[in-house]
């Protein structure tokens, strides 16, 4: 396993990390600018004047939920492009917009793996708003997308249709991920690609409790049996809220799959800096750590 191989998301047409600091980040999703809390941003803001551009600013009102202070008119739902994807963004009570830009390098990686296989079956667990599933389907995979939230499944389906996929291009399942994986293992089903982004805590479709520290080892063991032996088959797991180091996740993967020739590290988002550097001024590139990942190919 190659450790500390960090992945970097740079600004693209539909997304930009404009500035960050003082425990906040200023981002542009499509045409909409948001200001959100970011505990990693311990530094000072570089372009404080740019923060007035924010259409909405999020503030926590309790331990987990908060609210948006909408300062400029914005639609309830708007489009954010990434290459041939068209993703719907909206403001939620959990501070996110349904777009997770730190995953862009993993979208690229999984797409390249899929293109080297012949119509592979890909399983996306904790699939949420569906970007990874849509990338896989557009690349030619037969995708099964599993999530325990009906709202998330609907959102993902909308994103698939925005991106030009027919309704039946992806198999959408409302289910508890661990229950589903164990059922697939008993059925003897195999997948040439497995993608998952488990939360630290969650509930299944029937109220099942997910705790990453208790349930991830069992899930990884089940997924070991679900991953095909076909050369080129791939596995990708990432995490945001669990608070673990990349090597912890890598060692959990290796404890289930054995020694694998993979890589792990942090997911970083590069800040554009708000104000572009002049020819005579060099600005250090700042990044926000936005998660961890492990991935490997058979």
Residue pairs with C-beta under 8 A, 6 or more apart in sequence:
1 250
1 254
1 259
1 260
1 261
1 262
1 263
1 264
1 294
1 296
2 262
2 263
2 264
3 246
3 247
3 250
3 263
3 264
3 265
4 246
4 264
4 265
5 263
5 264
5 265
6 265
6 266
6 267
6 268
7 102
7 105
7 106
7 265
7 266
7 267
7 268
7 293
8 105
8 268
8 269
8 270
8 287
9 15
9 101
9 102
9 103
9 104
9 105
9 267
9 268
9 269
9 270
9 290
10 270
11 17
11 270
11 272
12 82
12 104
13 81
14 29
14 30
14 80
14 81
14 82
14 87
15 27
15 28
15 29
15 30
15 80
15 82
15 99
15 101
16 27
16 28
16 272
17 25
17 26
17 27
17 101
17 269
17 270
17 271
17 272
17 288
18 26
18 27
18 28
18 33
18 47
18 50
18 53
18 271
18 272
18 274
19 25
19 26
19 45
19 46
19 47
19 48
19 50
19 51
19 271
19 272
19 273
19 274
20 26
20 38
20 41
20 43
20 45
20 271
20 286
20 288
21 41
21 43
21 44
21 45
21 46
22 41
22 44
22 45
23 37
23 38
23 39
23 41
23 42
24 35
24 36
24 37
24 38
24 41
24 45
25 35
25 36
25 37
25 38
25 41
25 288
26 33
26 34
26 35
26 50
26 51
26 53
26 54
26 274
27 33
27 34
27 36
27 101
28 34
29 78
29 80
29 89
29 97
29 99
30 78
30 79
30 80
30 81
30 89
31 78
32 55
32 56
32 74
32 78
32 89
33 53
33 54
33 55
34 54
34 55
34 56
34 57
34 58
34 91
34 97
35 51
35 54
35 56
35 57
35 58
36 57
36 58
36 95
36 96
37 58
37 59
37 60
37 95
38 288
40 288
40 289
40 290
41 288
43 286
45 51
45 274
46 271
46 273
46 274
46 275
46 283
46 286
47 273
47 274
47 275
50 274
50 275
54 71
54 72
55 70
55 71
55 72
55 73
55 74
56 68
56 69
56 70
56 71
56 72
56 74
56 91
57 68
57 69
57 71
58 66
58 67
58 68
58 69
58 91
58 95
59 66
59 67
59 69
60 66
60 95
61 67
64 94
65 93
65 94
66 93
66 95
67 93
68 91
70 91
76 90
77 88
77 89
77 90
78 88
78 89
78 90
79 86
79 87
79 88
79 89
79 162
80 86
80 87
80 88
80 89
80 97
80 99
81 87
82 104
82 107
82 131
84 138
84 163
84 164
85 131
85 134
85 135
85 138
85 159
85 163
86 159
86 162
86 163
86 164
87 98
87 99
87 129
87 131
87 159
87 162
87 163
88 98
88 129
88 155
88 158
88 159
88 162
89 97
89 98
89 99
90 97
90 98
91 97
92 98
98 128
98 129
98 155
99 129
99 131
100 129
100 131
100 240
101 269
101 290
102 240
102 267
102 268
102 269
102 290
102 291
103 131
103 132
103 197
103 238
103 267
105 267
106 132
106 195
106 236
106 238
106 267
106 293
106 295
107 131
107 132
107 135
109 236
109 295
110 122
110 132
110 135
110 136
110 139
110 193
110 195
110 234
110 236
111 135
111 136
111 138
111 139
113 193
113 232
113 234
113 297
114 120
114 122
114 136
114 139
114 140
114 141
114 193
115 139
115 140
116 232
117 141
117 192
117 193
117 230
117 232
117 233
119 140
119 141
119 142
120 140
120 141
120 142
120 191
120 192
120 193
120 228
120 230
120 233
121 141
121 142
121 143
121 144
121 190
121 191
121 192
121 193
121 228
122 133
122 136
122 141
122 142
122 143
122 144
122 191
122 192
122 193
122 194
122 195
123 143
123 144
123 146
123 184
123 191
123 193
123 194
123 195
123 226
124 130
124 132
124 133
124 136
124 143
124 144
124 145
124 146
124 195
124 196
125 146
125 177
125 180
125 181
125 194
125 195
125 196
125 197
125 198
125 219
126 146
126 147
126 177
126 196
126 197
126 198
126 199
126 202
127 133
127 145
127 146
127 147
127 152
127 156
127 195
128 147
128 149
128 152
128 155
128 156
128 197
129 152
129 155
129 156
129 159
130 145
130 155
130 156
130 157
130 159
130 160
130 170
131 159
132 195
132 197
133 143
133 145
133 156
133 160
133 170
134 156
134 159
134 160
134 163
134 165
134 170
136 143
136 193
136 195
137 143
137 160
137 165
137 169
137 170
138 163
138 165
141 192
141 193
142 171
143 169
143 170
143 171
144 170
144 171
144 173
144 191
145 153
145 156
145 170
145 171
145 172
145 173
146 173
146 175
146 177
146 180
147 153
147 156
147 173
147 174
147 175
147 177
148 174
148 175
148 176
148 177
148 202
148 203
148 204
148 205
148 208
149 174
150 174
150 205
153 172
153 174
156 170
156 172
157 167
157 170
157 172
160 167
160 169
160 170
161 167
173 180
174 205
175 204
175 205
176 204
176 205
176 206
176 208
176 210
177 196
177 198
177 204
177 210
177 219
178 204
178 208
178 210
178 215
178 218
178 219
178 222
179 204
179 208
181 219
181 222
181 223
181 226
182 222
184 222
184 226
185 222
185 225
185 226
189 226
190 226
190 227
190 228
190 229
191 226
191 227
191 228
191 233
192 228
192 230
192 232
192 233
192 234
193 233
193 234
193 235
193 236
194 223
194 226
194 227
194 234
194 235
194 236
195 236
195 237
196 219
196 223
196 236
196 237
196 238
197 237
197 238
197 239
197 240
198 210
198 212
198 216
198 219
198 237
198 239
198 242
199 210
199 212
199 240
199 241
199 242
200 211
200 212
200 239
200 241
200 242
200 243
201 209
201 210
201 211
201 212
202 209
202 210
203 209
203 210
204 210
212 239
212 242
216 252
217 252
217 255
217 256
220 237
220 252
220 253
220 255
220 256
220 257
221 256
223 235
223 256
224 256
224 257
227 233
227 235
227 257
227 298
228 298
229 298
230 298
231 298
232 297
232 298
233 297
233 298
234 295
234 296
234 297
234 298
235 253
235 257
235 260
235 262
235 294
235 295
235 296
235 297
236 293
236 294
236 295
237 249
237 253
237 293
237 294
237 295
238 267
238 291
238 292
238 293
238 294
239 249
239 291
239 292
239 293
240 290
240 291
244 292
245 292
246 264
246 265
246 266
246 292
246 293
246 294
247 264
249 264
249 292
249 293
249 294
250 262
250 264
250 294
253 260
253 262
253 264
253 294
253 296
254 260
257 296
260 296
261 296
261 297
262 294
262 295
262 296
262 297
263 294
263 295
263 296
264 292
264 293
264 294
264 295
265 292
265 293
266 289
266 290
266 291
266 292
266 293
267 289
267 290
267 291
267 292
267 293
268 287
268 288
268 289
268 290
269 287
269 288
269 290
270 285
270 286
270 287
271 285
271 286
271 287
271 288
273 283
273 286
277 283
